[in-house]
Amino acid sequence: MRTPIIAGNWKMNKTAEEAVAFVREIRNGLGQIEGVDKVVCPPFVALPAVHEALQATKIGIGAQNMHFAESGAYTGECAPNMLTPFCQYVIIGHSERREYFNETDQGVNKKAKAALAHDLTPIICVGESLEQNEAGETQEFVSGQVRAALAGLTAEQVAGLIIAYEPIWAIGTGKSASAAQAGSIIGLSVRGPIADMFGKETAQKVRIQYGGSVNENNIAEYMAQPDIDGALVGGASLKASFVELVKNALN
């Protein structure tokens, strides 16, 4: 049985001071919810303060990105070992990183390997554009992203990581794939390739999230799908109603 996981991706929102005030507001409510892993992913500069504010809780912390190198002349980047004092998770390959910062499947693969080497759980993002969706290319494209991201990993490593299927056309647009549509794509194009690469047993262990305009009103529909194990939540994770969203994920 896979434990559900709901992660809030705050993107470029909340100063360190605002981040601490927010987690203090939601930590008691989130902490009372059993049976689901809860994760917040603040901006880099807020990670130490949020870590301190959540130390006595079971709420996980994730970074939104990292570099694959241990150190070096990579201005503006953070190495894995800079994150490990504060984080248990790291988002890798979000579509906004791919679109605005030219991240590639190969780079995502390097980051996944580096994260795992530092005991960080990667949340690897995959998803197709509206054009690809309408052209019937979703399965081929998404499964290709999955295969590239997981290349060279062991079955044991894959079993412990998280994949987030986020159709690009549904991120921050108010549009979303229907629960049935998302569940079908995740089964065929995410869990399917994992089974091909690492076997069905491993594929059944991997937790797969849906992301794309998820909120407290629609989360239960997605969680009712057998292949959906949680959500990577954007805008709805910035509000106190995130607690309600996490509760509703179990209904």
Residue frames as qw, qx, qy, qz and C-alpha x, y, z in Angstrom:
[[0.000, 0.888, 0.459, 0.000, 0.00, 0.00, 0.00],
 [0.441, 0.338, -0.007, 0.831, 1.50, 3.32, -1.09],
 [0.220, -0.623, -0.440, 0.609, 1.31, 6.17, 1.43],
 [0.294, 0.859, 0.328, 0.261, -0.26, 9.27, -0.17],
 [0.491, -0.308, -0.039, 0.814, 1.97, 12.33, -0.45],
 [0.180, 0.916, 0.326, 0.148, 0.83, 15.93, -0.90],
 [0.558, -0.213, 0.017, 0.801, 3.56, 18.48, -1.63],
 [0.134, 0.941, 0.257, -0.176, 3.13, 22.24, -1.86],
 [0.606, 0.169, 0.195, 0.752, 5.36, 23.95, -4.43],
 [0.100, -0.815, -0.287, 0.493, 5.45, 27.60, -3.37],
 [0.573, 0.626, 0.218, 0.481, 7.44, 28.64, -6.45],
 [0.371, 0.214, -0.174, 0.887, 8.80, 32.21, -6.17],
 [0.404, -0.691, -0.256, -0.543, 6.45, 33.28, -3.38],
 [0.692, -0.708, -0.141, -0.022, 6.84, 34.27, 0.29],
 [0.161, 0.739, -0.518, 0.400, 9.84, 35.92, 1.91],
 [0.431, 0.073, -0.821, 0.367, 11.53, 34.05, 4.75],
 [0.176, -0.005, 0.517, -0.837, 9.49, 36.02, 7.26],
 [0.672, 0.084, -0.113, -0.727, 6.22, 35.34, 5.41],
 [0.659, 0.136, -0.729, -0.129, 7.14, 31.67, 5.03],
 [0.214, 0.034, -0.810, 0.545, 7.68, 31.21, 8.77],
 [0.396, 0.063, 0.322, -0.858, 4.42, 33.00, 9.61],
 [0.716, 0.131, -0.366, -0.580, 2.57, 30.76, 7.16],
 [0.595, 0.069, -0.799, 0.053, 3.96, 27.44, 8.38],
 [0.006, -0.009, 0.699, -0.715, 3.22, 28.47, 11.96],
 [0.554, 0.091, 0.065, -0.825, -0.36, 29.06, 10.83],
 [0.813, 0.159, -0.357, -0.431, -0.79, 25.65, 9.18],
 [0.280, 0.379, -0.865, 0.174, 1.55, 23.32, 11.11],
 [0.381, -0.062, 0.739, -0.552, -0.90, 22.30, 13.83],
 [0.761, 0.330, 0.123, -0.545, -3.67, 21.53, 11.35],
 [0.651, 0.486, -0.561, -0.160, -1.35, 19.59, 9.04],
 [0.054, 0.402, -0.855, 0.323, 0.26, 17.80, 11.95],
 [0.574, -0.005, 0.598, -0.559, -3.08, 16.34, 13.04],
 [0.810, 0.383, -0.146, -0.419, -3.67, 14.63, 9.68],
 [0.534, -0.360, 0.761, 0.079, -2.50, 11.02, 9.74],
 [0.742, 0.291, 0.602, 0.043, -2.05, 8.61, 6.86],
 [0.567, 0.775, 0.143, 0.238, -0.54, 11.06, 4.38],
 [0.613, -0.199, 0.016, 0.764, 2.94, 12.53, 3.94],
 [0.112, 0.966, 0.227, -0.051, 2.89, 16.34, 3.93],
 [0.639, -0.067, 0.151, 0.751, 5.64, 18.41, 2.28],
 [0.146, 0.958, 0.134, -0.207, 6.18, 22.14, 1.78],
 [0.720, 0.165, 0.225, 0.635, 8.68, 23.48, -0.76],
 [0.061, -0.936, -0.111, 0.327, 9.61, 27.10, -0.03],
 [0.495, 0.817, -0.230, 0.188, 12.14, 29.22, -1.95],
 [0.734, 0.198, -0.440, 0.479, 15.82, 28.55, -1.15],
 [0.119, 0.455, -0.370, 0.801, 16.26, 31.55, 1.14],
 [0.624, -0.424, 0.117, -0.647, 13.37, 30.46, 3.38],
 [0.816, 0.012, -0.577, -0.034, 14.50, 26.83, 3.83],
 [0.372, 0.137, -0.687, 0.609, 16.55, 27.30, 7.04],
 [0.289, -0.136, 0.345, -0.882, 13.84, 29.31, 8.80],
 [0.789, -0.061, -0.239, -0.562, 11.04, 26.95, 7.71],
 [0.687, 0.095, -0.700, 0.170, 13.13, 23.97, 8.82],
 [0.122, 0.131, -0.632, 0.754, 13.50, 25.51, 12.26],
 [0.501, -0.085, 0.147, -0.849, 9.78, 26.29, 12.48],
 [0.859, 0.028, -0.272, -0.432, 8.82, 22.71, 11.55],
 [0.217, 0.447, -0.838, 0.228, 11.43, 20.79, 13.56],
 [0.310, -0.065, 0.802, -0.506, 8.96, 19.39, 16.08],
 [0.727, 0.325, 0.154, -0.585, 6.50, 18.28, 13.39],
 [0.652, 0.033, 0.723, 0.225, 6.16, 15.47, 10.87],
 [0.513, 0.825, 0.138, -0.191, 5.89, 17.92, 7.97],
 [0.767, 0.013, 0.314, 0.559, 8.55, 17.36, 5.33],
 [0.063, 0.858, -0.116, -0.496, 10.48, 20.08, 3.53],
 [0.766, 0.301, 0.411, 0.392, 11.56, 20.13, -0.09],
 [0.141, -0.509, 0.268, 0.806, 13.66, 22.41, -2.27],
 [0.621, 0.644, 0.209, -0.396, 12.35, 23.50, -5.65],
 [0.718, 0.651, -0.226, 0.093, 15.55, 22.75, -7.58],
 [0.602, -0.656, 0.375, 0.257, 19.23, 21.90, -7.18],
 [0.415, 0.698, -0.545, -0.205, 22.38, 21.51, -9.24],
 [0.986, -0.002, -0.164, -0.020, 23.87, 18.06, -9.86],
 [0.562, 0.477, -0.460, 0.496, 27.43, 19.13, -9.02],
 [0.653, -0.446, -0.466, 0.397, 28.96, 18.94, -5.55],
 [0.240, -0.787, -0.040, 0.567, 30.46, 22.42, -5.84],
 [0.556, 0.154, 0.454, 0.679, 32.00, 24.71, -8.42],
 [0.023, -0.243, 0.120, 0.962, 31.61, 27.76, -10.59],
 [0.063, -0.486, -0.790, -0.370, 27.85, 27.60, -11.04],
 [0.032, -0.046, 0.232, -0.971, 26.71, 31.09, -10.10],
 [0.540, -0.107, -0.021, -0.835, 23.26, 31.20, -8.53],
 [0.757, -0.057, -0.600, -0.252, 22.96, 27.44, -7.99],
 [0.584, -0.527, 0.474, -0.395, 22.66, 25.23, -4.89],
 [0.357, 0.304, -0.883, -0.034, 24.48, 21.92, -4.48],
 [0.712, -0.330, -0.576, -0.226, 22.77, 18.88, -2.95],
 [0.593, -0.211, -0.573, 0.525, 24.82, 19.02, 0.26],
 [0.010, -0.151, 0.165, -0.975, 23.67, 22.62, 0.77],
 [0.585, -0.273, -0.290, -0.706, 20.09, 21.36, 0.94],
 [0.646, -0.136, -0.749, 0.044, 20.45, 18.24, 3.08],
 [0.159, -0.033, -0.634, 0.756, 20.57, 20.09, 6.44],
 [0.331, 0.162, 0.230, -0.900, 17.10, 21.51, 5.74],
 [0.684, 0.246, -0.242, -0.643, 15.34, 19.19, 3.26],
 [0.618, -0.077, 0.781, -0.051, 14.25, 15.63, 2.71],
 [0.620, 0.550, 0.551, 0.101, 12.87, 16.20, -0.79],
 [0.087, -0.483, 0.293, 0.821, 13.77, 18.15, -3.93],
 [0.653, 0.640, 0.313, -0.259, 11.62, 18.97, -6.97],
 [0.358, -0.347, 0.620, 0.606, 13.45, 18.16, -10.19],
 [0.159, 0.119, 0.757, 0.623, 12.56, 19.01, -13.78],
 [0.253, 0.641, 0.531, -0.494, 9.48, 21.15, -13.18],
 [0.520, 0.617, 0.481, 0.344, 8.07, 22.34, -16.50],
 [0.007, 1.000, 0.018, -0.025, 8.87, 25.94, -15.58],
 [0.487, -0.620, 0.500, 0.358, 12.53, 24.95, -15.14],
 [0.624, 0.177, 0.645, 0.404, 12.45, 23.15, -18.48],
 [0.351, 0.814, 0.408, 0.218, 10.75, 26.05, -20.26],
 [0.035, -0.997, 0.037, -0.059, 12.48, 29.10, -18.77],
 [0.354, -0.762, 0.533, 0.104, 15.89, 27.65, -17.87],
 [0.621, 0.525, -0.527, -0.247, 16.31, 25.15, -20.70],
 [0.494, -0.360, 0.769, -0.186, 16.52, 22.09, -18.48],
 [0.571, 0.299, -0.649, -0.404, 16.80, 18.85, -20.42],
 [0.944, -0.196, -0.157, -0.212, 15.90, 15.22, -19.76],
 [0.759, 0.230, -0.427, 0.434, 19.62, 14.49, -19.42],
 [0.038, 0.467, -0.402, 0.786, 20.02, 17.23, -16.82],
 [0.728, -0.382, 0.060, -0.566, 17.02, 15.92, -14.90],
 [0.948, -0.009, -0.310, 0.064, 18.63, 12.46, -14.87],
 [0.495, 0.345, -0.462, 0.650, 21.90, 13.89, -13.50],
 [0.286, -0.461, 0.290, -0.788, 20.01, 15.77, -10.79],
 [0.881, -0.273, -0.127, -0.365, 18.00, 12.69, -9.82],
 [0.851, 0.092, -0.408, 0.319, 21.19, 10.68, -9.39],
 [0.248, 0.397, -0.412, 0.782, 22.81, 13.47, -7.36],
 [0.550, -0.457, 0.106, -0.691, 19.76, 13.84, -5.12],
 [0.947, -0.191, -0.214, -0.143, 19.65, 10.13, -4.38],
 [0.691, 0.251, -0.440, 0.515, 23.38, 10.10, -3.65],
 [0.051, 0.310, -0.411, 0.856, 22.70, 12.67, -0.93],
 [0.099, -0.345, -0.882, 0.305, 19.63, 10.91, 0.52],
 [0.314, 0.296, 0.107, -0.896, 17.25, 13.49, -0.91],
 [0.467, 0.387, 0.795, -0.009, 14.02, 12.09, -2.35],
 [0.011, -0.091, 0.418, 0.904, 13.51, 13.49, -5.86],
 [0.473, 0.584, 0.537, -0.383, 10.07, 14.61, -6.99],
 [0.265, -0.127, 0.623, 0.725, 10.60, 14.27, -10.73],
 [0.440, 0.570, 0.283, -0.634, 8.19, 16.26, -12.89],
 [0.230, 0.061, 0.779, 0.580, 6.96, 15.15, -16.30],
 [0.346, 0.647, 0.529, -0.428, 4.16, 16.42, -18.53],
 [0.432, 0.323, 0.581, 0.610, 3.14, 17.38, -22.02],
 [0.065, 0.194, -0.043, -0.978, 2.18, 20.69, -23.66],
 [0.575, 0.444, 0.371, -0.578, -1.31, 21.48, -24.96],
 [0.505, 0.571, -0.456, -0.459, -0.06, 21.03, -28.53],
 [0.141, 0.277, -0.950, -0.012, 1.33, 17.58, -27.75],
 [0.367, 0.187, 0.777, -0.476, -1.86, 16.63, -25.95],
 [0.595, 0.533, 0.156, -0.580, -4.09, 17.70, -28.82],
 [0.466, 0.553, -0.605, -0.333, -1.84, 15.94, -31.35],
 [0.971, -0.108, -0.090, -0.191, -2.19, 12.64, -29.48],
 [0.589, 0.506, -0.522, 0.353, 1.50, 12.61, -28.49],
 [0.504, -0.700, 0.283, -0.420, 1.03, 12.51, -24.70],
 [0.958, -0.251, 0.141, -0.005, 1.87, 8.86, -24.13],
 [0.816, 0.370, -0.078, 0.437, 4.99, 8.87, -26.28],
 [0.174, 0.742, -0.238, 0.602, 6.31, 12.16, -24.89],
 [0.568, -0.661, 0.274, -0.406, 5.61, 11.55, -21.19],
 [0.979, -0.155, 0.103, 0.079, 6.88, 7.98, -21.25],
 [0.684, 0.509, -0.156, 0.499, 10.03, 9.27, -22.97],
 [0.117, -0.764, 0.302, -0.559, 10.55, 11.78, -20.16],
 [0.827, -0.469, 0.217, -0.223, 10.11, 9.04, -17.56],
 [0.958, 0.130, -0.001, 0.255, 12.58, 6.70, -19.28],
 [0.460, 0.640, -0.219, 0.575, 15.19, 9.46, -19.65],
 [0.348, -0.746, 0.266, -0.501, 14.83, 10.63, -16.04],
 [0.846, -0.400, 0.300, -0.185, 15.27, 7.13, -14.61],
 [0.818, 0.468, -0.312, 0.119, 18.05, 5.90, -16.90],
 [0.462, 0.452, -0.595, 0.478, 20.90, 4.29, -15.00],
 [0.450, -0.454, 0.438, -0.632, 19.07, 4.07, -11.67],
 [0.108, 0.039, -0.988, 0.104, 18.52, 0.84, -9.76],
 [0.433, -0.480, -0.669, -0.366, 15.10, -0.64, -9.04],
 [0.478, -0.493, -0.548, 0.477, 15.66, 0.07, -5.35],
 [0.164, -0.193, -0.036, 0.967, 16.36, 3.75, -6.04],
 [0.234, -0.227, -0.510, -0.796, 13.34, 4.08, -8.31],
 [0.433, -0.485, -0.759, -0.036, 11.01, 2.46, -5.79],
 [0.377, -0.532, -0.456, 0.605, 11.71, 5.24, -3.29],
 [0.113, -0.101, 0.136, 0.979, 11.38, 8.29, -5.50],
 [0.319, 0.631, 0.549, -0.446, 8.30, 10.29, -6.52],
 [0.220, 0.163, 0.555, 0.785, 7.10, 11.28, -9.97],
 [0.238, 0.572, 0.394, -0.679, 4.70, 14.15, -10.54],
 [0.309, 0.392, 0.673, 0.545, 2.67, 14.13, -13.74],
 [0.051, 0.667, 0.257, -0.697, 1.83, 17.75, -14.51],
 [0.487, 0.585, 0.504, 0.408, 0.30, 18.50, -17.90],
 [0.330, -0.070, -0.007, 0.941, 1.88, 21.85, -18.76],
 [0.152, -0.410, -0.428, -0.791, -1.40, 23.23, -20.06],
 [0.555, -0.637, -0.509, -0.165, -2.99, 22.71, -16.63],
 [0.570, -0.258, -0.367, 0.689, -0.38, 24.45, -14.47],
 [0.138, -0.387, -0.211, 0.887, -1.67, 27.71, -13.04],
 [0.102, -0.112, -0.533, -0.833, -4.31, 28.03, -15.76],
 [0.549, 0.055, 0.366, -0.750, -7.38, 26.94, -13.84],
 [0.816, 0.227, -0.378, -0.375, -7.73, 24.13, -16.38],
 [0.408, -0.427, 0.794, -0.142, -7.05, 20.60, -15.27],
 [0.376, 0.092, -0.867, -0.315, -7.03, 17.13, -16.73],
 [0.781, -0.348, -0.114, -0.506, -10.08, 15.19, -15.56],
 [0.570, -0.495, 0.624, -0.200, -9.38, 12.70, -12.80],
 [0.911, 0.183, 0.368, -0.034, -10.04, 9.78, -15.16],
 [0.621, 0.755, -0.149, 0.150, -7.83, 11.29, -17.85],
 [0.072, -0.788, 0.562, -0.242, -4.98, 11.93, -15.40],
 [0.740, -0.303, 0.574, -0.178, -5.29, 8.45, -13.91],
 [0.897, 0.392, 0.201, 0.021, -5.19, 6.83, -17.33],
 [0.454, 0.807, -0.311, 0.216, -2.13, 8.79, -18.47],
 [0.323, -0.683, 0.605, -0.251, -0.30, 8.07, -15.22],
 [0.863, -0.090, 0.483, -0.118, -1.03, 4.35, -15.52],
 [0.842, 0.497, 0.165, 0.134, 0.01, 4.09, -19.17],
 [0.486, 0.775, -0.140, 0.378, 2.73, 6.72, -19.54],
 [0.162, -0.750, 0.505, -0.396, 4.35, 6.83, -16.09],
 [0.706, -0.340, 0.580, -0.223, 3.81, 3.57, -14.22],
 [0.917, 0.379, 0.098, -0.072, 3.87, 1.62, -17.49],
 [0.544, 0.701, -0.395, 0.238, 7.41, 2.60, -18.54],
 [0.310, -0.622, 0.626, -0.353, 8.66, 2.04, -14.97],
 [0.883, -0.058, 0.417, -0.207, 7.29, -1.52, -15.14],
 [0.823, 0.554, -0.102, 0.072, 9.03, -2.03, -18.51],
 [0.297, 0.746, -0.485, 0.345, 12.35, -0.78, -17.12],
 [0.076, -0.455, 0.724, -0.513, 12.36, -2.15, -13.58],
 [0.237, -0.179, -0.954, 0.031, 9.53, -4.68, -13.32],
 [0.391, -0.600, -0.469, -0.517, 5.93, -4.51, -12.14],
 [0.631, -0.530, -0.466, 0.322, 6.81, -4.92, -8.47],
 [0.377, -0.176, -0.081, 0.906, 8.98, -1.81, -8.52],
 [0.079, -0.350, -0.394, -0.846, 6.38, 0.11, -10.55],
 [0.500, -0.623, -0.551, -0.240, 3.76, -0.63, -7.91],
 [0.575, -0.468, -0.354, 0.570, 5.98, 0.86, -5.20],
 [0.279, 0.117, 0.101, 0.948, 6.55, 4.24, -6.89],
 [0.062, 0.694, 0.534, -0.480, 4.37, 7.07, -5.67],
 [0.254, 0.295, 0.474, 0.789, 2.99, 9.19, -8.49],
 [0.049, 0.550, 0.400, -0.732, 1.41, 12.59, -8.00],
 [0.313, 0.683, 0.507, 0.423, -0.88, 14.62, -10.22],
 [0.225, -0.498, -0.149, 0.824, -0.29, 18.35, -10.53],
 [0.063, 0.221, 0.499, 0.836, -2.11, 21.10, -12.38],
 [0.373, -0.334, -0.087, -0.861, -4.69, 23.39, -10.78],
 [0.525, -0.302, -0.786, 0.120, -5.30, 21.02, -7.87],
 [0.211, -0.439, 0.250, -0.837, -7.32, 22.49, -5.00],
 [0.252, -0.068, 0.802, -0.538, -9.32, 21.46, -1.94],
 [0.679, 0.275, 0.206, -0.649, -12.45, 20.98, -4.05],
 [0.806, 0.418, -0.302, -0.291, -11.08, 18.58, -6.66],
 [0.003, -0.562, 0.818, -0.122, -8.31, 16.67, -4.84],
 [0.640, -0.063, 0.689, -0.335, -10.60, 13.81, -3.73],
 [0.815, 0.504, 0.037, -0.283, -11.53, 13.05, -7.37],
 [0.454, 0.670, -0.587, 0.027, -7.88, 12.60, -8.29],
 [0.212, -0.434, 0.816, -0.318, -7.07, 10.55, -5.21],
 [0.815, 0.102, 0.401, -0.406, -9.90, 8.14, -6.08],
 [0.741, 0.551, -0.355, -0.147, -7.87, 7.03, -9.12],
 [0.949, -0.290, 0.050, 0.109, -5.90, 3.86, -8.29],
 [0.775, 0.245, -0.021, 0.583, -2.67, 5.06, -9.92],
 [0.074, 0.745, -0.100, 0.656, -2.66, 8.54, -8.32],
 [0.675, -0.302, -0.537, 0.406, -0.91, 8.66, -4.95],
 [0.323, -0.619, -0.252, 0.670, -0.94, 12.37, -4.22],
 [0.339, 0.882, 0.258, 0.200, -0.54, 15.83, -5.66],
 [0.472, -0.096, -0.015, 0.876, 2.09, 18.46, -6.35],
 [0.001, 0.859, 0.510, -0.050, 0.13, 21.58, -5.51],
 [0.393, 0.336, 0.053, 0.854, 0.97, 25.09, -6.70],
 [0.129, -0.467, -0.010, -0.875, -1.17, 28.13, -5.93],
 [0.707, -0.518, -0.298, -0.378, -3.48, 26.28, -3.53],
 [0.782, -0.203, -0.411, 0.423, -0.50, 25.46, -1.28],
 [0.269, 0.299, -0.184, 0.897, 0.05, 29.17, -0.53],
 [0.450, -0.461, -0.051, -0.763, -3.19, 29.51, 1.43],
 [0.356, -0.274, 0.726, -0.520, -4.34, 28.20, 4.79],
 [0.854, 0.162, 0.101, -0.484, -6.90, 26.07, 2.94],
 [0.455, 0.460, -0.761, -0.040, -3.95, 23.81, 2.05],
 [0.245, -0.172, 0.844, -0.444, -4.78, 22.04, 5.32],
 [0.712, 0.280, 0.338, -0.548, -8.29, 21.34, 4.02],
 [0.642, 0.534, -0.462, -0.298, -6.83, 20.11, 0.74],
 [0.174, 0.370, -0.897, 0.166, -4.63, 17.58, 2.55],
 [0.464, 0.041, 0.705, -0.535, -7.59, 16.40, 4.65],
 [0.735, 0.422, 0.085, -0.524, -9.74, 15.99, 1.55],
 [0.389, 0.516, -0.733, -0.211, -7.03, 13.89, -0.10],
 [0.065, -0.134, 0.958, -0.245, -7.93, 11.10, 2.31],
 [0.579, 0.240, 0.419, -0.657, -11.68, 11.18, 1.65]]
